[in-house]
Amino acid sequence: MSTTVSDLYKENYEKSISNPEEFWGEIAQRLPWFEFPSTILSPLPNGHYDWFKGGKMNTCYMALDAHVENGRADQTALIYDSPVSNTKLTFTYAELLEKVSKLAGSLQKLGVKKGDTVVVYMPAVPQAVMAMLACARIGAIHSVVFGGFAPKELAMRIDDAKPKVIISASCGIEVQKVIPYKPLLDEAIHLAEHKIQNTIIFQRPEVKAELKEGFDLDFNEVLESGEPTSYVEVEATDPLYVLYTSGTTGKPKGIVRQNGGHAVALHYSMEYVYGIKPGEVFWAASDVGWVVGHSYIVYAPLLYGATTIMFEGKPIKTPDAGTFWRVIEEYKVTAMFTAPTAIRAIRKEDPDGELMKKYDLSSLRYQYLAGERCDVATYQWLQEKLGIPVIDHWWQTESGWAMVANMVGYGVNPTKPGSATLPVCGYNLQVLDEEGHELPAGKEGYVTIKLPLPPSCLATVWQNDERFVAGYLDHFKGYYFSGDGGYKDEDGYVFITGRIDDVINVSGHRLSTAEIEEVVASHPEVAECAVIGKNDELRGQVPMAFIVVKTGSDEEKVIKEVIQEVRDEVGAIAYLKEVLVAQRLPKTRSGKTLRKTLRAIVNGDEYKVPSTIDDPAILTEVETLIVSKK
């Protein structure tokens, strides 16, 4: 049955693809440039493109000064809510500008200038936002590293980014533990070949770090002694930040984001992807260490004149599974964005949504999900409990903003469980076969974007354009290679089935582990699951499922029913015979299940403990579980 798609969406999408220069040129005029770009779109020798060449601007000016000048000085810009430290703070646009301009002045006094890099290694605290904006103000390039990253991983990023200064904090706070950062930072500085000039440490009351005189500077002292400084004019094509993402070689890739395209796309996305009006409250429940935090805690809401929330806590146990709903009621959140993992954790603790009923959620217009594929059962549970549009969308660190979404600013299109809806304006998304031919509806293949990419997507890999071209542009000439598999249905709705290496070959049949996982997740007694490909002498590969069952479930009964359901839904060809019940699954700190690591353990392959893992002890539990079942 065909789905009716909004005419307004279709009209704008078609224009963005057929005439990207006119489309984005009009959008760009909404921002306060010092000098409007002379060229909207410029081809580059490597096959890629630049956006807004010749434009003069400053991202911090657009995010703070322009709003203070235009009547938003007393509007709340940033809300900090930290149940783990029992702290709540608010900053108006004027207050945030004052602190950012003073910190920027102090960085200049330390010799940080336009084009220099600064590493920010901090937890979810307002000082991290100030650090990022202060760098942007003086044209320095920030590189945020998730707080608590292992010293070796941090050292690799220091050596690649070559910062003049590192801004950090004395500790991060988890639900039941405090993590001192200074020893990790000291070890990373010792391991790194590149030598930095100074660190600036924000001292938290939970842990006071020892500072080396002359080298380690106190954040508050630096801030208070700073002379407010004005913004530095930069080119639209100058880098705003470098954000590292895992690479297949083990060496992280520094994704480079340019100032101009970033500001234009993020400003546009607030209205047309998220349906927000200036002055409303937007909440991305993420961390500044990830791309979601960069785009939707810090930059997009402030560029747009909205109020943003920085939350330091977890969806459960801070203090309970109602904490998200408490925040929405307390600050009258209009739209919220989180990962499906967070909703699954809430659902496991509060399956009937009793805690949700305690709060007034009438301000919430839209609930967004992204960061990983959302299973249908979780999606339907949330939709039923909230009674508002629950919108899954898909994007990557590389894109910096949504690639597939329900663009509510052009009218809310009907949703389809399992689909992130339709390509966002500017993304000419095509599903290709291995020869680079576009596939018909319903056929799974490689998800690619026909060049040019829209504004805000990665410009290159930091100091390594060859790696950028090889990793993203060489697979299919004239296309960006996303590394994900998926398909479009007859209405053009996009279904992302997972990373290309999550497609397994069972007796010559290509099967998506994501598709099998969808069936496993739909069992009412399964709280969480992961399906991976296990090597098999006879069939090449077979699927293997790890499940976490709800408290009080009959494990053996659940295993039998899951196997039968996969047989019924996917077919005997899926050949799911092994289902292991685990107490918990290995995850990153942002909540993504480490399927690649699980696959390596199951197949006896060598693997590195990922630097992003939440708790390495889980891997030992998994290994023990596998051995016990052999």
Steps between C-alpha positions, in 0.01 A plus 500: 500500500643835398563774757414864430807721545468874572505712182701767682771245583504366142523850350791604725683169471484508121628858492788414736613223265439667163633844600705471821670838451175693485345295783789539747575854389151603613536312832843662562347848481326436834831516686693812610808492274765770511533450125262274305675221304611587149451137387244259643643171369857438376632172352838379633773301320439189717139468382354662812348849538531810719201701619475880535847593380581866561258526792633692803353408838551379855300207641515631859373840382209330323422286808529768772577864405238520224225388740612741773493780242154398379295474818588161650755622758279397796366177347638180652758357262627202701345290777731267694327219688728254679329245724837326554643813666166639621557824306272720290616818324369728227683749278336771292641588158664810654652302790633229273648759263679673791661176620590380151659833401708506821618140449579581136707798617693277742571248224637779283721610793638145509595537134210310342422661166290444189575158347651352821339190651372453854400161643199501734489195731202559725182351645152640432550835676427855378873575497534261204250710303689816597830344387361403159343841438811682624710313243248583227511866608872538432510274193673215683401143410366294787523124523278360772599159637243313707587549868648190662648360175798276570841678502630311194196604294525859620873502420429386142261793459750744652765384255262534205336832596820657644322736742668801658281469812279230655190602697385234747330441837607338825243219463196352337210360701326172423193367679690335785860611450720800439769475230806723559607639161834660590694170536361388160594833344850499653563150367376598152725808496792276603422247223447760227795605286346842441568729793234747608551842655239501782197323643201683645323292766147559623506397867184318608413466871484118477876475417767768526783438256862578582623772265861538385592864542543689176374210288155411640274804533179524701199546267312742727811713556568508126137592433477775760834658410417506129440825315189468281605473138310561178443239230754425229378501141549164327433360155194279458736225383727525808472203738281546808587168661654156463308206647660158509309188404619140498687393190537152352879525531481553878621858459213744562385724216471872567181617330542866397196729519510840330344812655267614220326183389467389862321819608264503201396134523457493878296822504280357222461164679351650815193623312463241227629175655400560864208742470635743761427873522756751639458535876377142549686237703689224319662207679755262353571243771857432389855605583720770345754226422275368223379669182145526641636713784695722263206555267198497730612582853732781396477643152160453334276622786722805563538588132121489477420698817348209692572384856715188534533252786821331613409199715761318708336174598355175371149403386471273805644505855536879510288445704256280306350424156291817521790746483452579127132578558588719800738710285237539226239624750739725695637689199198470268700320231352531149705228330733239641760282332652184646626156403270194486729338761385759755134426429562124524662552841200706616256242364681216677477683836148636448323276243155647564619860490373569852776756570411686181147560632639703794611784272334760280647439153258729316785729378661214304406518131748250355719219633803420282714187496838444332850366558412139422225310326176510696320167535127502429400384852676794669364745244142379546526500881618862506242610243220342703616647832573854379216537250702747285709447184802281582746558220797280422769663287838397362830685473870460567795678660608570143180681405462702822122515459209287379530316170163323517216644709136596519536868415221630724560861392348398165215305661521174695506211253350165601758290684587138434649297787855403409545791259669833572249640243631698199829656385558847645516791254841510333569127535463324163487158666537200270524129577761340273608146419865393502547627142365843590158464335195639676277227642120488471265537798524221754849386396769533767838646410753770586355827629680786324454872439550634147740795515491780587428434865292780658658757735651390836619158386866418556744706296787252532691289755730719711847522341421195281300576186614172342332306780186708450485424127583130546248452781206698368530589128686214328246218549260649246623792290279803544342366819558520874531148645316483834615150600138410577266263324129552442218537251222732391141385478253594223425835675869593523514431876851403607569194715855479639584137576841556660865521412602320182695247705178417690370319192575129530515233233317182604538223242533761224204707621568858613315569824495810716573434866296815567194336348542192721567724799171680435311171544694404813438845654125470442469213752321647805749344747814629321628826651805535272670296231778487246528269201837437338642270234685191622737313269369157400686229308191380315308821433775761501322704767203453727328753726550490875289699747588645839196594704438670835166380636264683731515416869305184588489362144531129422829509307469164326144576391607840362790342305268243336243764411761740356643225277150411380406863434812555287416183309144625449588860412829471308482136399695182569770644274602731787610190692497657846586217739708674768344747740705589808353673804735769631468717808599805293641590159829683432433862404670828431453786744247649261295180514583323172529121524848380398387244243834498318681410824241231581556354153876490552464324838257242361725425201822488702644798313748740651341822619593816684292606795324805349598827663132600505385198705289575805628209712780268372404234760196413285730350235634250755141411589422442132809283450408292807144463374614378158746249650233367740261432211749313280 
